[in-house]
Amino acid sequence: MNNSGKFKQESDGKIELSDKEIDGVLENVEEMGSGIDKEKARILRKEREKVKAKKALDKYNSDSSYRFLFDCVAELFADYLKSDIKYLNDGKLFDISLAAKWCPSIDSSYDKATLICEGIARRVFPRDSEKEYEGLEEGHYAYRVRDRLRKQVLVPLHKALELPEVYMSANAWNSLPYNRVASVAMKTYKELFAKHDNERFQEYLENVKTGKAKIAAGALLPHEIIGSLNDKDGGEVAELQWSRMVGDLAKKGKLTNCIAVCDVSGSMSGIPMEVSVALGLLVSELSEEPWKGKVITFSENPELHLIEGDTLKAKTQFVRNMEWGGNTDFQKVFDQILAVAVEGKLSEEQLIKRIFVFSDMEFDEANRCKYLEHLYSSVNNAEDGENFENWEKSWKKRVELLKEWEQNRKAMMQKEWETDYEVIQRKYRECGYNRVPEIIFWNLRNSSSTPVVAKQNGVAMVSGFSKNILTLFLDEGGIVNPEQVMEFAIRGEEYKKLAVYD
């Protein structure tokens, strides 16, 4: 990659430009009109576009998997666009989808490389839909339906949706309706709004703060919002979008009376850290008193903390700076919760329902191992003696125990946890509580494999991270099981055409 951030490939000692770079060169030639005949540049461009189109057609005709994917995408866009035009004509503007926004632009580099817009246009305006198409050559028919797709479908829908890109491209910043800007677009364009229309944009943000206007947050995930806190706007938009997200989830009654154990150790850097902090804060804000605004540290001596700070940025910093350790003692976590419940004389309904543990470890690694502690303690005590023979026997015993541990680690850890869990249940029963909070242990370290959900006594374990699994987590109030993961992945209309052959 060169200094300008463009990729180049070397072949036989020569540098070959990418298609995008060549197109850029041709554009410059056409604009300058010097050195090379502009007409020749245009001809060269047309020839290159023909080559791209031929490649796209060859791939469509020769690759059945690609053809199936192409047809599915084209049909999906066509179906939505036809429905949206009907909604527009019927005056049902709020029923219009965002298909027109995400539809590839006609003659864009993506369209030229795939011919996807022609595929969509042919489905929106099939040959048998108009008499004028009868007898037309394929080239003329394709040109006409592409033109109709642009003028009669995409342009009207763009205007109806009041997409910010329409106003931005027309330099009509002072007419841009900020209350119609989608969450991702607001996150992406906020600095441009402030640059070109600062007075109106700041007025809009003030109206959001006072409840006179709303800001969208639905398509953003918690960690994406807190990731914007250090942007040039000082995190003002992120603060407002966070408040909107918390309010929307609170109305659904999700994640109430839950608490998070947040691992903020050094190994959590990157996405796992952002997700751990964001979800820890989110769970704390959705819970009811006395759990509201609280989080538990991931350490050998876990503590219940009231999150400090008046702003979202300050709160995230507080969580990041909490004490952490290599593992945690889950029995002590349950003890902390029980102590608060007993002191506050909480009812069964007010007790914590779920404990969410956000870490980059597996449960058996994170749970403090008392077996190993006992092993090292007994050996160290023997080493303190002066008798060499005792020390030698102790050392051999340590080696034997370590071998046993390596061979049966999973089973021994599970047995140890089951013993701990029985103690936890007994403690809660003695205090008048028949129900013990469930642990949802989520290993956030990104994995190329599908997230795995496992279960052992009192613990549901999720391994791997993706946006889909996080969306499912928020939609279902933290309950995640294998069936839900599968159903979430295949619940779209586009999957109804598929059949399973065994």
C-alpha positions as CSV (number, residue, x, y, z in Angstrom):
1,M,0.0,0.0,0.0
2,N,1.5,3.4,-0.9
3,N,1.5,6.6,1.0
4,S,-1.9,7.7,-0.4
5,G,-3.5,4.6,0.9
6,K,-4.1,3.0,-2.5
7,F,-3.2,-0.6,-3.3
8,K,-0.9,-1.4,-6.1
9,Q,0.2,-4.8,-7.5
10,E,3.7,-5.5,-8.9
11,S,4.0,-7.7,-11.9
12,D,7.3,-8.3,-13.9
13,G,8.9,-5.3,-12.2
14,K,6.1,-3.0,-13.3
15,I,3.5,-1.3,-11.2
16,E,-0.1,-2.1,-12.2
17,L,-2.9,0.4,-11.2
18,S,-6.2,-0.8,-9.9
19,D,-9.4,-0.2,-11.9
20,K,-10.4,2.6,-9.5
21,E,-7.0,4.3,-10.0
22,I,-7.2,4.1,-13.8
23,D,-10.7,5.6,-13.7
24,G,-9.3,8.4,-11.6
25,V,-6.4,9.0,-14.0
26,L,-8.9,9.1,-16.9
27,E,-11.1,11.6,-15.1
28,N,-8.1,13.9,-14.6
29,V,-7.1,13.6,-18.2
30,E,-10.6,14.6,-19.3
31,E,-10.7,17.6,-17.0
32,M,-7.2,18.8,-17.9
33,G,-7.5,18.2,-21.6
34,S,-3.7,18.4,-22.1
35,G,-1.1,15.9,-23.1
36,I,-3.6,13.3,-24.2
37,D,-6.6,13.8,-26.4
38,K,-9.8,14.0,-24.2
39,E,-11.8,12.1,-26.8
40,K,-9.3,9.2,-26.7
41,A,-9.6,9.1,-22.9
42,R,-13.4,8.9,-23.2
43,I,-13.1,6.1,-25.7
44,L,-10.7,4.2,-23.4
45,R,-13.1,4.6,-20.5
46,K,-16.0,3.2,-22.6
47,E,-13.8,0.2,-23.6
48,R,-12.9,-0.5,-20.0
49,E,-16.6,-0.3,-19.0
50,K,-17.4,-2.9,-21.8
51,V,-14.7,-5.2,-20.4
52,K,-16.2,-4.9,-16.9
53,A,-19.7,-5.6,-18.2
54,K,-18.5,-8.6,-20.1
55,K,-16.7,-10.0,-17.0
56,A,-19.9,-9.5,-14.9
57,L,-22.0,-11.3,-17.5
58,D,-19.5,-14.1,-17.8
59,K,-19.5,-14.6,-14.1
60,Y,-23.3,-14.5,-13.9
61,N,-23.6,-17.1,-16.7
62,S,-20.8,-19.5,-15.5
63,D,-21.0,-19.4,-11.7
64,S,-24.3,-20.8,-10.4
65,S,-23.6,-19.8,-6.8
66,Y,-22.9,-16.2,-7.8
67,R,-26.0,-16.2,-10.1
68,F,-28.2,-17.4,-7.2
69,L,-26.8,-14.7,-4.9
70,F,-27.2,-12.0,-7.6
71,D,-30.8,-13.0,-8.3
72,C,-31.6,-13.0,-4.5
73,V,-30.1,-9.5,-4.0
74,A,-31.8,-8.1,-7.1
75,E,-35.2,-9.6,-6.2
76,L,-34.9,-8.3,-2.6
77,F,-34.3,-4.7,-3.7
78,A,-36.9,-4.9,-6.5
79,D,-39.6,-6.2,-4.1
80,Y,-39.0,-3.5,-1.6
81,L,-38.7,-0.7,-4.2
82,K,-42.0,-1.7,-5.8
83,S,-43.7,-1.7,-2.4
84,D,-42.2,1.6,-1.5
85,I,-43.4,3.3,-4.7
86,K,-46.9,2.0,-3.9
87,Y,-46.7,3.4,-0.4
88,L,-45.4,6.7,-1.8
89,N,-48.3,7.0,-4.2
90,D,-50.8,6.1,-1.5
91,G,-49.4,8.7,0.8
92,K,-48.1,6.2,3.4
93,L,-44.7,7.8,3.8
94,F,-43.9,6.2,7.2
95,D,-44.3,2.7,5.7
96,I,-41.5,3.3,3.1
97,S,-38.3,1.3,3.8
98,L,-34.7,2.4,3.3
99,A,-34.2,0.2,0.2
100,A,-33.8,3.3,-2.0
101,K,-31.1,4.6,0.4
102,W,-29.1,1.4,0.2
103,C,-29.7,0.5,-3.4
104,P,-26.4,0.8,-5.4
105,S,-26.3,4.0,-7.4
106,I,-26.7,3.5,-11.2
107,D,-23.3,3.8,-13.0
108,S,-21.4,3.6,-9.7
109,S,-18.2,1.5,-9.6
110,Y,-20.1,-1.3,-7.9
111,D,-22.8,-1.2,-10.5
112,K,-20.4,-1.3,-13.4
113,A,-18.6,-4.3,-11.9
114,T,-21.7,-6.3,-11.2
115,L,-24.6,-4.8,-13.4
116,I,-26.7,-5.2,-10.3
117,C,-28.8,-2.0,-11.1
118,E,-29.8,-3.6,-14.4
119,G,-30.8,-6.7,-12.6
120,I,-33.0,-4.7,-10.2
121,A,-34.5,-2.6,-13.0
122,R,-35.4,-5.6,-15.1
123,R,-37.4,-6.9,-12.1
124,V,-39.1,-3.6,-11.3
125,F,-40.0,-3.1,-15.0
126,P,-40.2,-6.5,-16.6
127,R,-40.7,-6.7,-20.4
128,D,-44.3,-7.8,-20.2
129,S,-45.2,-4.8,-18.0
130,E,-45.2,-2.3,-20.9
131,K,-46.1,-2.6,-24.6
132,E,-43.2,-0.2,-25.4
133,Y,-40.7,-2.9,-24.5
134,E,-42.0,-5.4,-27.1
135,G,-39.5,-5.9,-29.8
136,L,-36.9,-3.7,-28.2
137,E,-33.3,-4.9,-28.5
138,E,-31.8,-6.1,-25.2
139,G,-29.4,-3.1,-25.0
140,H,-32.2,-0.5,-25.6
141,Y,-34.5,-2.3,-23.1
142,A,-31.8,-2.4,-20.4
143,Y,-31.0,1.3,-21.0
144,R,-34.6,2.3,-20.7
145,V,-35.5,0.4,-17.5
146,R,-32.3,1.6,-15.8
147,D,-33.3,5.2,-16.7
148,R,-36.8,4.6,-15.3
149,L,-35.4,3.0,-12.1
150,R,-33.4,6.2,-11.5
151,K,-36.1,8.8,-12.5
152,Q,-39.3,7.1,-11.4
153,V,-38.2,5.1,-8.4
154,L,-35.0,6.1,-6.7
155,V,-35.2,9.9,-7.1
156,P,-38.8,10.2,-5.8
157,L,-38.1,7.8,-2.9
158,H,-34.9,9.7,-2.0
159,K,-37.0,12.9,-1.8
160,A,-39.7,11.3,0.2
161,L,-37.3,9.8,2.7
162,E,-35.6,13.2,3.1
163,L,-32.3,11.5,3.1
164,P,-29.5,13.8,4.3
165,E,-27.4,12.9,1.2
166,V,-30.0,14.5,-1.0
167,Y,-29.7,17.9,0.8
168,M,-25.9,17.6,1.2
169,S,-25.3,16.9,-2.5
170,A,-27.5,19.9,-3.4
171,N,-25.7,22.1,-0.9
172,A,-29.1,22.7,0.8
173,W,-27.8,22.4,4.3
174,N,-30.2,25.0,5.7
175,S,-33.1,22.8,4.6
176,L,-31.9,19.5,6.0
177,P,-34.5,17.9,8.4
178,Y,-32.3,16.7,11.3
179,N,-35.2,14.9,13.0
180,R,-35.4,12.6,9.9
181,V,-31.7,11.6,9.9
182,A,-31.1,8.0,10.7
183,S,-28.8,7.0,13.6
184,V,-25.8,5.8,11.6
185,A,-26.0,8.8,9.3
186,M,-26.1,11.1,12.3
187,K,-23.0,9.4,13.7
188,T,-21.3,9.7,10.3
189,Y,-22.2,13.2,9.2
190,K,-22.5,15.1,12.5
191,E,-19.2,17.0,11.9
192,L,-20.3,18.0,8.4
193,F,-23.6,19.3,9.9
194,A,-21.7,21.4,12.4
195,K,-19.4,22.7,9.7
196,H,-22.0,23.7,7.1
197,D,-25.1,24.4,9.3
198,N,-23.8,24.9,12.8
199,E,-26.5,27.2,14.1
200,R,-29.5,25.1,13.0
201,F,-27.7,21.9,14.1
202,Q,-26.9,23.2,17.6
203,E,-30.5,24.3,17.9
204,Y,-31.7,20.8,17.0
205,L,-29.4,19.2,19.6
206,E,-30.7,21.6,22.2
207,N,-34.3,20.7,21.3
208,V,-33.3,17.0,21.7
209,K,-32.0,17.7,25.2
210,T,-35.2,19.5,26.2
211,G,-37.5,16.8,24.7
212,K,-38.8,19.0,21.9
213,A,-37.1,16.8,19.2
214,K,-35.9,13.3,18.9
215,I,-32.7,11.7,17.8
216,A,-32.4,8.3,16.2
217,A,-30.4,5.5,17.8
218,G,-32.0,2.3,16.8
219,A,-29.4,1.0,14.3
220,L,-26.5,1.6,16.6
221,L,-25.2,-0.8,19.2
222,P,-24.0,0.3,22.7
223,H,-20.3,0.0,22.0
224,E,-20.6,1.9,18.7
225,I,-22.1,4.8,20.6
226,I,-19.5,5.0,23.3
227,G,-16.9,4.6,20.6
228,S,-17.9,8.1,19.4
229,L,-17.4,9.9,22.7
230,N,-13.9,11.2,21.6
231,D,-15.1,12.6,18.3
232,K,-14.7,16.3,17.4
233,D,-18.1,17.2,18.7
234,G,-17.0,16.2,22.2
235,G,-19.4,13.3,22.4
236,E,-22.5,15.4,22.4
237,V,-24.3,13.4,19.8
238,A,-23.2,10.1,21.4
239,E,-24.6,11.3,24.8
240,L,-28.0,12.0,23.2
241,Q,-28.1,8.7,21.2
242,W,-27.2,6.8,24.4
243,S,-30.1,8.4,26.3
244,R,-32.5,7.5,23.4
245,M,-31.3,3.9,23.4
246,V,-31.6,3.5,27.1
247,G,-35.1,5.0,27.0
248,D,-36.3,2.8,24.2
249,L,-35.0,-0.4,26.0
250,A,-36.5,0.7,29.3
251,K,-39.9,1.0,27.6
252,K,-39.6,-2.7,26.5
253,G,-38.8,-3.7,30.1
254,K,-35.7,-5.6,29.0
255,L,-32.6,-6.3,31.3
256,T,-34.3,-5.1,34.5
257,N,-32.9,-6.2,37.8
258,C,-29.7,-7.5,36.3
259,I,-26.1,-6.6,37.1
260,A,-22.8,-6.9,35.2
261,V,-19.4,-8.1,36.2
262,C,-17.0,-6.2,33.8
263,D,-13.6,-7.5,32.9
264,V,-11.5,-4.5,32.1
265,S,-8.1,-6.2,32.2
266,G,-5.3,-5.4,29.7
267,S,-6.2,-8.4,27.5
268,M,-9.6,-7.0,26.8
269,S,-8.2,-4.3,24.5
270,G,-10.3,-3.6,21.4
271,I,-13.9,-4.6,20.7
272,P,-14.1,-6.8,23.9
273,M,-13.2,-3.8,26.1
274,E,-15.7,-1.5,24.3
275,V,-18.5,-4.1,24.6
276,S,-17.8,-4.9,28.2
277,V,-17.8,-1.3,29.3
278,A,-20.9,-0.4,27.2
279,L,-23.0,-3.4,28.3
280,G,-21.9,-2.9,31.9
281,L,-23.2,0.6,31.8
282,L,-26.3,-0.3,29.9
283,V,-27.3,-3.0,32.3
284,S,-26.7,-0.7,35.2
285,E,-28.9,2.0,33.8
286,L,-31.8,-0.4,33.0
287,S,-31.9,-2.0,36.4
288,E,-34.1,-0.8,39.3
289,E,-33.1,0.3,42.7
290,P,-31.0,-0.7,44.7
291,W,-29.1,-2.1,41.7
292,K,-29.5,0.9,39.4
293,G,-26.2,2.5,38.4
294,K,-24.1,-0.3,39.9
295,V,-21.5,-2.8,38.5
296,I,-19.3,-5.5,40.0
297,T,-15.5,-5.7,39.5
298,F,-13.9,-8.7,37.9
299,S,-11.3,-9.6,40.6
300,E,-10.4,-12.1,43.3
301,N,-12.2,-9.9,45.8
302,P,-15.1,-8.5,43.7
303,E,-16.7,-5.3,44.9
304,L,-20.1,-3.7,44.1
305,H,-19.5,-0.1,42.8
306,L,-21.9,2.8,42.2
307,I,-20.7,4.2,38.8
308,E,-19.5,7.7,39.2
309,G,-19.7,10.6,36.7
310,D,-22.3,13.0,35.4
311,T,-21.7,12.3,31.7
312,L,-21.5,9.1,29.6
313,K,-17.8,9.8,29.0
314,A,-17.1,10.1,32.7
315,K,-19.0,6.9,33.5
316,T,-17.1,4.9,30.8
317,Q,-13.8,6.2,32.2
318,F,-14.9,5.1,35.7
319,V,-15.6,1.6,34.5
320,R,-12.4,1.3,32.5
321,N,-10.4,2.3,35.6
322,M,-12.0,-0.2,38.0
323,E,-9.9,-2.8,39.7
324,W,-9.4,-6.1,37.8
325,G,-7.7,-9.4,38.3
326,G,-6.8,-12.6,36.4
327,N,-10.0,-14.2,37.5
328,T,-12.8,-13.7,39.9
329,D,-14.4,-15.5,42.9
330,F,-18.0,-16.1,41.8
331,Q,-19.1,-17.2,45.2
332,K,-18.1,-13.8,46.5
333,V,-20.1,-12.2,43.7
334,F,-23.2,-14.0,45.0
335,D,-22.3,-13.0,48.5
336,Q,-22.2,-9.3,47.6
337,I,-25.6,-9.5,46.0
338,L,-27.1,-11.5,48.9
339,A,-25.7,-8.9,51.4
340,V,-27.5,-6.1,49.6
341,A,-30.7,-8.0,49.4
342,V,-30.7,-8.9,53.1
343,E,-29.8,-5.4,54.2
344,G,-32.5,-3.8,52.0
345,K,-35.0,-6.5,52.9
346,L,-35.7,-7.1,49.3
347,S,-38.4,-9.4,48.1
348,E,-37.8,-12.3,45.7
349,E,-39.0,-10.2,42.8
350,Q,-36.5,-7.4,43.6
351,L,-33.6,-9.8,43.7
352,I,-31.1,-9.8,40.8
353,K,-32.4,-12.1,38.1
354,R,-29.2,-12.5,36.0
355,I,-25.5,-11.7,36.5
356,F,-23.8,-10.9,33.2
357,V,-20.1,-11.5,33.1
358,F,-18.4,-9.8,30.2
359,S,-14.8,-11.1,29.7
360,D,-12.4,-12.5,27.1
361,M,-12.0,-15.8,29.0
362,E,-13.9,-19.0,29.2
363,F,-15.9,-19.6,32.4
364,D,-13.6,-22.4,33.8
365,E,-10.6,-20.0,33.3
366,A,-12.3,-17.0,34.9
367,N,-13.7,-18.9,38.0
368,R,-11.1,-18.7,40.8
369,C,-9.7,-22.2,41.2
370,K,-9.6,-23.3,44.8
371,Y,-8.1,-26.6,43.9
372,L,-4.9,-25.1,42.6
373,E,-4.7,-22.7,45.5
374,H,-4.9,-25.6,47.9
375,L,-2.3,-27.5,45.9
376,Y,0.2,-24.7,46.0
377,S,-0.5,-23.8,49.6
378,S,0.1,-27.4,50.8
379,V,3.3,-27.7,48.8
380,N,4.6,-24.3,50.0
381,N,4.0,-25.3,53.6
382,A,6.0,-28.5,53.1
383,E,8.8,-26.5,51.5
384,D,9.1,-24.3,54.6
385,G,10.2,-27.4,56.6
386,E,13.9,-28.2,57.0
387,N,13.6,-31.9,56.1
388,F,14.8,-32.4,52.5
389,E,13.1,-35.8,52.2
390,N,9.7,-34.2,53.0
391,W,10.4,-31.4,50.5
392,E,11.3,-34.0,47.7
393,K,8.1,-36.0,48.4
394,S,6.1,-32.8,48.3
395,W,7.6,-31.8,45.0
396,K,6.8,-35.2,43.4
397,K,3.3,-34.9,44.8
398,R,2.9,-31.5,43.1
399,V,4.0,-32.9,39.8
400,E,1.5,-35.8,40.1
401,L,-1.3,-33.4,41.0
402,L,-0.5,-31.0,38.2
403,K,-0.6,-33.9,35.7
404,E,-4.0,-34.9,37.1
405,W,-5.1,-31.3,36.8
406,E,-4.0,-31.0,33.1
407,Q,-5.7,-34.2,32.2
408,N,-9.0,-33.6,34.0
409,R,-9.2,-29.8,34.2
410,K,-12.6,-29.3,32.7
411,A,-14.2,-32.0,34.8
412,M,-12.5,-30.9,38.0
413,M,-13.5,-27.3,37.5
414,Q,-17.1,-28.3,36.8
415,K,-17.2,-30.4,39.9
416,E,-15.7,-27.6,42.0
417,W,-18.3,-25.1,40.6
418,E,-21.1,-27.5,41.3
419,T,-19.9,-27.7,44.9
420,D,-19.7,-23.9,45.1
421,Y,-23.2,-23.6,43.5
422,E,-24.7,-25.9,46.2
423,V,-23.2,-23.7,48.9
424,I,-24.6,-20.5,47.1
425,Q,-28.0,-22.1,46.9
426,R,-27.9,-23.0,50.6
427,K,-26.9,-19.5,51.6
428,Y,-29.8,-18.0,49.7
429,R,-32.3,-20.5,51.1
430,E,-31.1,-19.7,54.6
431,C,-31.9,-16.0,53.9
432,G,-35.4,-16.8,52.6
433,Y,-34.7,-16.7,48.9
434,N,-35.6,-19.8,46.8
435,R,-34.3,-18.4,43.6
436,V,-30.6,-17.9,42.9
437,P,-29.5,-15.4,40.2
438,E,-28.4,-17.1,36.9
439,I,-24.9,-16.3,35.5
440,I,-24.7,-15.4,31.8
441,F,-21.0,-15.7,31.1
442,W,-20.0,-14.1,27.7
443,N,-16.6,-14.6,26.3
444,L,-16.4,-11.5,24.0
445,R,-13.2,-12.3,22.3
446,N,-14.0,-12.3,18.6
447,S,-14.1,-15.7,17.0
448,S,-14.4,-16.8,13.4
449,S,-16.6,-19.6,14.5
450,T,-20.3,-19.3,15.3
451,P,-21.0,-18.2,18.8
452,V,-21.4,-21.3,21.0
453,V,-23.9,-21.4,23.8
454,A,-23.4,-24.0,26.6
455,K,-25.0,-24.6,29.9
456,Q,-24.0,-26.0,33.3
457,N,-25.6,-25.7,36.6
458,G,-26.6,-22.1,37.1
459,V,-24.4,-20.8,34.2
460,A,-25.2,-20.1,30.6
461,M,-22.0,-19.6,28.6
462,V,-21.7,-17.7,25.3
463,S,-18.4,-17.8,23.3
464,G,-17.6,-15.5,20.4
465,F,-18.9,-12.1,19.4
466,S,-20.8,-10.7,16.5
467,K,-23.3,-7.8,16.0
468,N,-26.1,-10.3,15.4
469,I,-25.5,-12.1,18.8
470,L,-25.4,-8.7,20.5
471,T,-28.6,-7.6,18.8
472,L,-30.2,-10.8,20.0
473,F,-28.9,-10.2,23.5
474,L,-30.6,-6.8,23.6
475,D,-33.9,-8.0,22.0
476,E,-34.3,-10.9,24.3
477,G,-33.2,-9.3,27.6
478,G,-30.0,-11.2,27.8
479,I,-31.4,-14.7,27.3
480,V,-29.4,-16.5,24.6
481,N,-29.7,-20.1,23.6
482,P,-28.6,-22.2,20.5
483,E,-32.1,-22.2,19.0
484,Q,-32.4,-18.4,19.2
485,V,-29.0,-17.9,17.6
486,M,-30.1,-20.1,14.7
487,E,-33.5,-18.6,14.3
488,F,-32.1,-15.1,14.4
489,A,-29.8,-15.9,11.6
490,I,-32.4,-17.3,9.3
491,R,-35.6,-15.5,10.2
492,G,-35.6,-13.1,7.2
493,E,-38.0,-13.4,4.3
494,E,-35.1,-14.1,1.9
495,Y,-34.5,-17.5,3.6
496,K,-38.0,-18.8,2.9
497,K,-36.9,-19.7,-0.6
498,L,-34.3,-22.1,0.7
499,A,-34.9,-25.8,1.2
500,V,-32.9,-28.3,3.3
501,Y,-31.8,-31.5,1.7
502,D,-30.6,-34.3,3.9
